[in-house]
Amino acid sequence: QVQLVESGGGLVQPGGSLRLSCAASGTFLGLNVMGWYRQAPGKQRELVATMSSGGTPDYADSVKGRFTISRDNAKNTVYLQMNSLKPEDTAVYYCNINRGLLGITWGQGTQVTVSL
């Protein structure tokens, strides 16, 4: 019954910035982890960043220092601020929520293209 909707993707020049948002429907009890993943052409889906409902973040090495994940738990929304974007950041970005035994739900994805 959980649905996630991403927004904020688009086309940006190298060195530019984008802010992605992901809003989850429903109200969640207990601990959970929301995160951002991406899949580039010809590559496997990879973790970008996660944040627990307690506020603990984790980042892929490739984005550390450039991307910032944040959450608004009251709104069930997770954000990804992406700065200093590189062409290799080009991918479809998906958010998800991991509710442990209650499962994992994925959003529909939003395209991020970093190009001149």
Helices and strands as residue ranges (DSSP letters): E 4-7, E 10-12, E 18-24, E 33-39, E 46-52, E 57-59, E 67-72, G 73-75, E 77-82, G 87-89, E 91-98, G 100-102, E 104-106, E 110-114
